[in-house]
Amino acid sequence: MASKYPDTLHENFLTCSICLEHFKEPKILPCIHSFCLSCLQAYVKKKSAKGSFPCPICRQIADVPDGVEGLMTNFFLMSLQEFFSNQPLAENKCNLCTSNTASMWCQECHQFLCETCCTLHSRITILTDHRVISVSDIQEGKVAKTLLHQLIYCEKHKKQALVFYCTTDDTLVCRDCTATNHSWHKCVDVTDIAEEQRTQIQQLLDSAKSQHSTNEEMKNQYQGYQEKLTEEKSQSETKINHRADMVIEAINEFRQKLLDQINISYNMEIKQTTALIESRDVANASLQSACDFGGQLVIQGSDIEVVSYRKQLQEQLTRLQSVSPPVMCKPLSLDFRVSEAADRDVERILGRVIEKRPGTLLQKAELVHTFHAMTSTDLKKCWLSSVITTKMGDVVIIDYGNAKVKVYSTTGLLKIEFGHQVHCQLQGPWDVTEMSNGELAITDVLDRKVKIYSTQGRYIKQFGPHMNDPLGIYTNDQGHVMLADVNRPCVNILNPKGDLLHTLTQFSDPRYITVDKATNDIVVSDYAFHCIKVFTPNFEFRYKYGSKGSADQELRNSLGVCSDVHGHVFVADKGNHRIHILDPGGEFKGYIATRDDGLNSPAGITVTKDGLLVVAEQNGNVRFYKYLD
């Protein structure tokens, strides 16, 4: 059965997206979407919105200070709907004699006429200037630009149609308006300006279609990325399960932990890219809706309607095209890496999930934000000695000057501070590490102990074997605790129970420790030797970087060290006021920041989960740097 609508008009164009029925008193939102007045009233009431509400389709906020009743009525849709309500056209009866089949349509009278009544209509003097169009021409789509619509009348002069366009105020006016409020403005007949504005709308539509294609291409890229990530997830799970089947039943619980980890990473990434895809779908839906409206307006709209809606449509299309599409972060690569076999270490037997995103070092790191770690309860100036980020994303800072541990959000919001209270007093806190169970282990250089606290600052216990003067402390992925003892001098590696596993020597003044996350190499800074020393996971010496001086690849009093997931190693060069960055092979790649960038006496450094380098200066400043593109 043939549609009762012309090919250029879809039936759902005249259907409310809320009630799925033909529009009843349609109201148009700033985003060009239209809905029945009653549907909007019910929608706003359900949302408990006051003054504004999100569009039910695209979620763009619509301001309605006067309620939805104050929104502009979509006369264009009303005209189309009324005109086609009695389709098919060939079966319409004359609205005057009501007996003969209609063959003509009068735009001004808004009535169908048979040939006889049309002849009478044309002989009436006051009706001679009415525009009459053949029904057959309408059916064949020959009158798209002048399709019959009701006139829109002036709200101030109720009986006067809006037939003029005020170029000064960019609005439609009636004849009386041109003689009163707009008497000094430039007003032209709407037919003189309509064609020009039709062209403007068409140009906007052409540009919007290009954006639509771009969004589809981006959507396809996101979907391709999801397919790749899904395949990598599947391959990684296969590796994990195969490896798990080769070991004893005792490691099944740990296998599930790995699967959970990879699924969390996968689901988070899929969720993010799905949101990107959905954002493109919403953008395309908004573009399509506006384009449909504009297209129909260009084809079907009267001169008055074109001029009436051109500005609003232009603003919406311009806004949609000006919004920068969200950029997907660096793609995540999922893999499974088998660790070196160790009979007593489940993770090293089974392996671990490797999450990597490709990144290129920026030519110059960007300072993202900074804050000062002074708090209202501090009695002395800040003297920061260490900083780490926890698995939960908190920034933990050691303030040696005030003998405190300060926990901040990454935005610099203080969450908690502890250590200065009597029941858990720290005398000289120096370094901190997050242990495998989430507790914080803090070296107290004055008390010569390692003290354990909960993340809420509750003192748990302390221990002091295998050390004389503990400074640096670090916990690796196996839960082993590494302690730098400046007095002996050495680095002791302890298992989670506190048993001594190994001792590294070859130091003069070991201060800080980290583990290269790509190679599992152990990195230790030597303050007096002005260098760092790197050892393999089997405790064999690998290489030394740095010597005393201020030239490239030279250090003066090396302090904090840290590593990122790509294997970059960072070194705090306190005396030269700069941060060195090395590649996984130990080759110097440049500086993250120097004194010229405002850096002063860097002490503790760490890398956040988001890939930002955090630098704690001894003077209390905490700086966040972006170093990868």
N, C-alpha and C positions, 0 to 999 in steps of 0.2 A: 504493500500500500504506500502510495507516494506521500511524502511529508507535506503538511499544510504550510510549511515555512519555505522561503526561498533558499537556494543552495548556499547563499552567503550568510545565512542566519541559522545557528544551531538552536534547537528547541531548549537545551539547558541554559542558553543565554538568558532566557526569560524565567528561569527557575531559581527560587531562593535556596541557597545551600544549607539552610537550617531546617526548614520545614519540607523541602523538596517538592514544593508546589509552586504554582505561578505566583509571581509577586503580588502582594497586597500592600499598596502605599509604600513602595520601595524607598529606602533612604540610602544615600551614597556616602561612604566613608572616605577619608582623605586618601586611603590606599586604592580607591576606585572600586572596591568591592561593595556590592549592594545587597541589602536584606530587607525583608518585610519589617515594617515598624513594630508590629506586635512581637515578631520573633526577636528583634533587638531588645525590646523592653524586657522580655522574659530572660534573655541571655544575660543582660546587665544585672537584673535582679538576682539571678542565680550566682553570678560572680561577686555579688555585693560590691560592685564597682561604683565609685562616686567621683564624678568629674572626668574620668577617663576609663577606657577598657581596651583590651587587646582584640584586634579583628579576629573573628572565629576561624578565618582561613589562614592568614599570613602572620598573625600575632603583632602586627604593627599597632602601636598605641594610638587610639583615636581620642582626642580631647573633646568632651561634651559638657562644657560648663552649664549649658541650658538643658541638659538631658538629651536623649536620642531624638526627642521630638524636634529639637532645634537643628538637627542635621538637614542638609539640603535634600529635598525630594528629587528623586531621579525621574524627571518627566520624560526623558528619552526612553527609558524602559517602559514607562506607563503607556506612552504613545505606541510603541511597538507592540506591546501586549494587547492593547485595545484594538489595534488595527488588525492583528492576526487572530483575534479571539474567535472570529466566526469563519475561519478558513475551512475548506478551501475557497478561494476567491470566486471561482466559477459558480458556486452555489449561493452567493450572497444575493439577497433581494434588495430592491431599491428602498431606501429609508423613507422616501416621501410617499410613493403610492403603495408600497409594501407588497405589490403583486408581481411586478415585472422583475426579471433578472437584471441585476446591476451590471453596467458596462463601464461606468466612470466613477471617479472618486474626487470630491471637492476637499481640498486641503483645509481651506478656511472654515467651511461648514462642518468638516469632519464627518461626512456622510457619503454613503454609496448612492449613485443615481442611475436610473435606467436612461435610455436614449431620449425618451419623451420628456422626462422630468429634467434632464440635463438641458434640453432646448429651452424649456420654460425658465430654468435657473439662469441661463445666459442672457435672457431678455430683461431680467430685473435690473434696473439701473445700478442699484447699490451693490449688486453682486457681480457686475461685469469684470471687476479686477480680480476675482477669485481664480485661483489656479486649479484647473480640473485636469486629471490624469486618467489615462485609459487603464482599466483593470488588466487588460492583456499585456500592456507594457510593464505593469508591476509584476505579473507572473513571469515574464521573460527577463526580469532583472534590468530593464532599460531605464528605470527611474531611480536607481540606487541613491543618487545624490540628492534627490528631491523627494524622497519617500515621505508620504503624508504623515505629518505629525501635528499634534495640537499646538496652538500658540501658547507661549508662556506669558503670563500677565504680570504687570508691575505690582509689587506688594503695597506700594504707596498709592498709586493711581489704579485702583482695582480693575477698571474697565479698559485700560490701555495696555496693548500688547508691547512686549519688549522687542522693538524692531530697529533700535539704534545701538551702536557700540561707542562707548566713551573711551577714546584712546588715552585720555588723561588718567582716568581711574581704572582702566582695564576692566570694565564691567558693562553689562547690558542695561539699557535705559529705555524708557518709553518716550513718546512724543512730548508729554507734559514735563518729563524730567529735563528734557533738553532746553525747556523754556524757564525752568526754575533752578534746581540745585546744580545743574550742569550747563547753565547758560553760557558760562565763560570757558567751557571745555570744548575740546575738539571732538565732535560727535559725527559719526558716519553711518550710513545705512548698513545694516548687518550684512546684506548681500554683497556689499563692496569689500568687506574684510574677510568674509567667510572662506573664500577660496584660498586666500593667502594663509589662513590659519589651518585649513585642511592640509596644505602642503607642509606646514610646520609639523603637524601631527604625524604625517606620513614619514617625514624625515626622522622623527623621534622613534617611530615604529621600526623603521629600517635599522636604526642603531640598536634598538632593543633586541631585535632578532639576532643580531650579531652576538650580543651578550648572552642570549639564550643558548647559542651554539657553543660559546666558550664554557658555560656552565655544564653543558652536557659532556664536553671533553674532560673537564675536571672531574665530573662524577665518574666517568669511565676510568680515569686514572685511579681514583680512590677505590673503585671496585676491583681493579687489577691488583692494587696493593693488598686489599683484603684477601684476594685469592692466593697471592704469593705468601702472605703471612699465615694463612690457613694451611698451606702446603708445608711451610717450615714448621708450623706447630705440629702437624701430623708426623713429619719426619723426626722431630725432636722427641715426641712422645714414643715413637717406635724405638728410638735409641735408648730412651730411659727404661722402657719396659724390657727390652732385650738385655740391657745391662743388669737390671734388677733380677731377672730370671737366673742369672749366673751366680748370684751370691746367696747367702743363707737367708732364712726366713726372717731373721732378726732385723733386716734392713728394709722390710716392706713398709714399715711406718715412715721411714725416711723417704722412700720412693714416692709415697703419696704426698709428702711435703713438697717434693720437687714438682710433681704434677700440678699441685695446687698453685705453686709459684708461677709456673709457665701459663697456667690457665688464667690466673689473675692478670698477668701481663698481657696475655692475648685478649682477654675480655675488655680490659681497659683500653687497649689500642683499637679494638673493633668498635667499642662504644664511641671513642673519639672520632674515628673515621666515619662511623655511621651518622654521628651528629653532623659531620661535614657534608656527607651525602644528603642528609635530610635538609641541611641548610641550603644546599643547592636546589633541592626539590622545591622547598618553600620559595626560594628566590625565583625559580623558573615558574612556579605557580603564580606568583605575584606578577611577574613579567607577562606570563601568558594571559592572565586575567586582564591586566591593563591593556595588553595588545589587542585582546579580543574586544574589549570595550572600545578602544581607540579605532580598531579596524571597522567595527560596526558603526561607530560614530562617523567615520570618514565615508563609509559606503551608504549607510542608512540615515544618518543624521541630517536634520534640516540645518539651514544656515544658522538659525538661532541657537540650536542645540550645540552645534560645533563651536560656536563662539562662547556659549555658556560653559561648556565643559573643557575647552581647550586648556585653560590655565591650570585647572586642577589636574588634568591628565598629564600636562607637561611637567608639573612639579613632581608628580608621582614617578613618572618614567625617568626623570632626571635624578631623583633620589635613589631609585632602584639601581641605576647604572653607576651612580657615584659611590655606592657602598662597596668597599674593597672586599672581595671574597676572602673568607678565612683561609689562611695558609696552613697546610698540613705541616706539622713539625717533621724533623728528620725521621725517615722511616725506621722503625724498630726491626732489628733482625733477631730472630729467635734461634738459638742453637743449644746444643748440649755438649758439654766438655767433660771428658773423663779425666779425673785427677790421678795423680800417682798413687799406686796401690799402697795401702797401709792397713794392716790387719785390724788395728784397733780403732780405725777412724772411718766411720760409715760413709761420710761425705766424700772422702778421698777415694773410697772403693767404688762408690756408685757414680760419682760425678756431680756436676751442678749446672744449673741453667745459666747460659750466657746471654745477656741482653746487651746489644750494641746498636748504636746509631752512628752512621757515618758523620764525621764532622771535619771541617777544615779550620785550622787555626786562623783567627783573624789577624790581619796585619798589625792592628793595634787593638788591644782589649778595651772593652767599653765598661766604664764604671756605671753599674746599674743603679745602685743606691748605697747609702751609707748611714750609719747612726752612731751615737756615742753611748758607751756602756755605763756611764755614771748613773747611779740611782739615788733616790732621796735619802736612803739610810747609810750611804757611804760616808765614812769619816775621814778618808784620805783620798788622794788623787788615784785614779785608775792606773794600774800597772798590769796590763794583760799579758799572760804568758802562754795561753793555749785556747784553741777553739776546735770543736768538732760538730758535726751534724748527726743526729740520731736517725734510727730507722723510721721514726715517726715524722722526721723533717724538722725537729726543733734544733736551734743553734745553742750549744752549751759553751759558755765562756768561763775561763778561769781568770779571776781578778786577784792576782798575787798580792797587790798593794792593799786590798781590803780584806784579804783572806776569805773570799767568797766564790761560790759557784752561781753563775747567773744564766738562766734559761730564757731564751728569746724565741719569738717567731721569726721567720725569714724577713718579715717586714719591719723588725725592730721593736715589736711589742714585748715588754717584759712579762713573762709568765710566772716565774718564781725565782727566788734567790735564797740560798742557804749556805751554811758553813760557819757563819759568825755567831749562831746561837750557842748557848752554853752546853746544851745536851748533845750537840753534834759539831763542836767547834773544830775548825781547821786552823792550824797554826801557819802553815806556809804552803798552800796548794799550788802545784806547778803544772801538772798535765792531767788529762782526763781521757778515758776511753769508755765506750759502751760495750759491755760484756755480752756474750751470746744470749744470756737470759734477760737482757734489757737493763740491767742494773749499771750504775756508773761507778767505775773504779778510778780513784783520784790519788795521785801521789802527793804526799805531804813532805816536802823537803826538810822542813824544820823538825817535824816529829819522826822523820825517817820511817814512815809507814805508808802502806797503801790502804786507803779507807773506802769502804763500799757503801753506796747510798742508793736508795730508790730514786726514780725520776721525780718524785715529789719531795725529795730532800730528807727522807727518813734515814737516819744512820742505821746500818745493818751490822757491819763487823769491820775488822781490820786485820791485816796480816803483815809480817815483816821479815820472814826468812829470805835467804838468798840475796840479801841486799844490804848495803851500808848507807848510801845516799841516793835514793831513787829519784829520778827526774822524769824522763820520758816514759810513756806507757802506751801500749797498743794491743788490741785484740784482733787476731786474724780470723779468717772464715771458719777455721777448725775450732775456735774457742780458746786457742792458746794465747796466753798473756805474755807479752814481751816487755821487759823492764830494762831501762837504761840506768846503770849504776855509775855515777860520775866519780865515786871515790876509788873503786877497785882498779881501773875502769873497765866496764864490760856491758854486754847485753845478755840478760838471762831469759830463756824461753821456758815458760811453765805451762803444764797442762791445766785444764779447768779445775782440778783438785788441788793445784798448788805445788805439784811435784816438779822438780827441775828436770827438764828434758835435754837442754843443751846450753852452752855458754859461748857467746861470740866475744872475741877479744880484738886486738889490732886497733884500739882506740886510744885517744888521749883524753877527750872530754865529750863522751856521747851524751847528746841532749834529747833528740826526738827520733821517733821510729814510725815507719809506715810500711805497708806491703803493696808492691806494684800489683794492681788488680788484674793486669793482663798476663803477667809472667809468674806471679807469686814470689818475686824476688823481695828480699828484706832490705829496706833502705834506712840507713842511720846517719844522722847529721853529727859531725864532729866539730864542736865549737872552737876548740883550740887549734885544731889542724886546718880550720877554714875549708872544710870539704864535706862531701857525703861519701859513704862507702856502701856498696851494694853487694849482697850475698844471695846465692841461689837458695831455693827451698831446702836444699840438702846442706845448707850452711857453708857452702864453698864460696870463697871470695870471687867476685865477678869483675867489678871495676870500681875505680875511684873517680869522682868528678870534683874539680875545683882545687884551687890553691890560694894562698894569701895574696890579695891585691884588689884593684878596682877595675881592671880591664875586663873584657868579655871572658866568660868562663872562669872568672876569679871571684872569690868570696872574701868577706870580712865578717867573721863571727856568724857562721851558719846556724840557723835555729830550726824553725818548723819545716817539716817535709810532709807531702801528701801525694796521692796518685788518683787518677780518674780511671774510668772503665776502659779507656782507649790505650792505657799504658803510659800516658804522659806523667812525668814526675815533676813536681814543683818544689822549689827550695827557697826558703825565706832568707835573703841576704841582708841581715840586720844592719851591719856596718855601712853597707853601700846603699841602703834604703831601696831595695828592688827585689822582685820575685823572678827567679830563673825558671824556665820551662825546658824540659828535656824530653826527647822522644823515647820510645820503649828501649832503644838501644843505648841510651845514655848520651845521645848527641844533643848539643846545645841548639835550641830552636829560637831563642830570643827571650824577651822580658814581658811579663804580664803588665807590670807597672814599675815605675822608677820614681826617684825624687822629683823629677820634672813633672810627674803626674800628681804630685802632692803626697806620695807615699812617704811614711816616716817610721823607721824602726819596726819593720814587720817582725812579728814573733810567731804566733800560731797561724796555721793555714789549713783549710779543708775544702773539699768539693761537695756541693749539695747534690741531692738526687736529680735536680733539674740541670746539673752541669754548670753551676756558677762557682767560681773560686771565691771563698770567703777568707779575708785577711784580717787578723786581729793585730792592730798596732799596739805597742806597749803603752802609748799615751791614752788609750781608751777608745780610739776610733775603730769601727768595724766596717770593712768595705766589701762590696759584692761586685765581682767582675764577670762579664761575659767574654769568653775567649775563643769560642767556637762559633762558626756561622750556622 
